[in-house]
């Protein structure tokens, strides 16, 4: 179960690496589970797991990437989302992308038991840090500066009263 919190880091870094390798586009991670290109969402990642005590029964990583999506077909999302083809002006090979994702996810995951941490690189690729954010977590809403992330992936939010709040899961909106 020690690797469970690393799965989101592994998956999002695999996306960042492969988007660049296949398209030459630079992307960044928005905590906790989105990948952005030019400030717009291009990918969402979900992880479902079943944990009994401290034993992980299974974990499933779902990665959804807008590859060749035509934004003109979905005008409602164009202010906040994009696709790889939209950013490039040409279609992208989904086969090349999935081959890269499978190999890169496996490479990053298999490096974990050897003591290689993906935390540092993941943190360095977070667009969220240092930004004013609004975080919805369950019924609660928090506002503040996304100050840092812990090695377990949780967000450390500095609120206006100076307090530091640890947020394990939530939906983040970047504020200007």
C-alpha positions in Angstrom: 0.0 0.0 0.0 3.1 2.2 0.2 2.9 2.7 -3.6 -0.8 3.5 -3.8 -0.2 7.3 -3.3 2.5 7.1 -5.9 0.2 5.8 -8.6 -1.3 9.2 -9.5 2.3 10.5 -9.7 3.3 7.6 -12.0 0.3 8.0 -14.2 0.5 11.8 -14.6 4.2 11.8 -15.2 3.8 9.1 -17.8 1.2 11.3 -19.6 3.6 14.4 -19.4 6.5 12.3 -20.7 4.5 10.7 -23.6 2.7 13.9 -24.7 6.1 15.5 -25.1 7.7 12.5 -26.7 4.9 11.9 -29.2 3.9 15.5 -29.9 6.7 17.8 -28.7 4.0 19.7 -26.6 4.9 20.6 -23.1 2.3 19.8 -20.5 1.9 20.4 -16.8 0.1 18.7 -13.9 -2.8 20.3 -12.1 -3.2 18.8 -8.7 -4.4 16.2 -8.1 -5.3 14.5 -11.4 -5.4 16.7 -14.5 -2.8 17.3 -17.2 -2.8 20.7 -18.9 -1.4 21.9 -22.3 -1.2 25.7 -22.6 -3.3 26.1 -19.5 -6.2 23.9 -20.7 -7.1 20.4 -19.6 -6.1 17.7 -22.0 -6.2 14.7 -19.7 -7.9 13.5 -16.5 -6.7 10.6 -14.4 -8.8 8.5 -12.0 -7.5 5.7 -9.7 -9.9 3.2 -8.1 -8.5 0.8 -5.5 -9.7 -1.7 -3.0 -7.8 -1.7 0.2 -8.5 -4.1 3.1 -6.6 -3.1 6.2 -3.2 -2.3 4.8 -3.4 -4.8 1.9 -4.1 -3.4 -1.6 -6.4 -5.9 -3.3 -6.3 -4.1 -6.6 -5.8 -0.6 -8.2 -7.0 0.5 -11.6 -5.7 3.5 -13.3 -8.0 5.3 -15.8 -6.4 7.8 -18.1 -8.6 9.9 -20.5 -6.7 12.0 -23.0 -8.3 14.3 -25.5 -6.2 13.2 -28.5 -8.0 14.0 -31.8 -11.1 15.7 -30.3 -12.4 18.5 -32.5 -13.3 21.3 -30.1 -15.8 22.7 -32.6 -17.9 19.7 -31.8 -17.8 20.6 -28.1 -17.9 24.4 -27.8 -19.0 24.3 -24.2 -15.6 22.9 -23.1 -13.3 25.0 -25.3 -12.7 27.7 -22.7 -11.2 25.2 -20.2 -10.2 22.1 -22.3 -8.3 21.3 -25.4 -7.0 18.3 -27.4 -3.5 17.4 -28.6 -4.6 17.7 -32.2 -6.1 21.2 -31.5 -2.9 22.4 -30.0 -0.8 20.9 -32.9 -3.0 21.6 -35.8 -2.8 18.0 -37.0 -4.0 14.6 -35.8 -1.9 12.5 -33.4 -1.3 8.8 -33.6 -3.3 7.3 -30.7 -1.3 4.0 -31.2 2.0 5.8 -30.7 0.6 7.5 -27.6 -0.8 4.4 -26.0 2.4 2.4 -26.7 4.4 5.1 -25.0 1.9 5.3 -22.1 2.0 1.6 -21.4 5.8 1.4 -21.5 6.4 4.6 -19.5 3.8 3.7 -16.8 5.4 0.3 -16.4 8.9 1.8 -16.3 8.0 4.4 -13.6 6.0 1.9 -11.6 8.7 -0.8 -11.6 11.3 1.8 -10.4 9.3 2.4 -7.2 10.4 -0.8 -5.3 14.0 0.1 -6.1 13.6 3.2 -4.0 13.3 5.6 -6.9 10.8 8.2 -6.0 8.7 10.0 -8.7 7.7 12.6 -6.1 10.3 15.2 -6.9 9.7 15.2 -10.6 6.0 15.1 -10.1 6.2 18.1 -7.7 8.4 20.0 -10.2 5.7 19.5 -12.9 2.8 20.8 -10.8 1.4 24.0 -12.3 -0.7 24.4 -9.1 2.1 25.3 -6.6 2.5 29.0 -5.7 -0.9 29.8 -7.2 -4.1 31.1 -5.6 -6.6 28.3 -5.6 -10.1 27.3 -4.5 -10.3 23.7 -3.4 -13.6 21.8 -3.0 -13.1 18.7 -0.8 -16.3 17.0 0.2 -18.7 19.6 1.6 -15.8 22.0 2.5 -14.4 24.7 0.3 -10.9 26.1 1.0 -9.2 29.2 -0.5 -5.6 30.0 -0.3 -2.2 29.5 -1.9 -1.1 26.0 -2.9 2.1 26.1 -1.0 3.5 22.6 -1.4 2.7 18.9 -1.7 3.6 16.2 0.7 5.4 13.0 -0.5 2.0 11.2 -0.1 0.6 13.5 -2.8 -1.6 15.6 -0.5 -1.8 19.4 -1.1 -0.6 21.8 1.6 -2.8 24.9 1.4 -1.8 28.2 3.1 -5.0 29.9 4.1 -5.5 33.7 4.6 -5.3 33.3 8.4 -1.8 31.8 8.0 -2.9 28.3 8.8 -1.6 25.3 6.7 -4.3 22.8 5.7 -3.5 19.3 4.4 -5.9 18.3 1.6 -5.9 14.6 0.5 -8.4 14.9 -2.3 -10.4 17.7 -3.9 -11.2 19.6 -7.0 -8.9 22.6 -7.6 -9.7 25.8 -9.5 -6.8 28.1 -10.2 -7.7 31.8 -9.4 -6.1 34.7 -11.2 
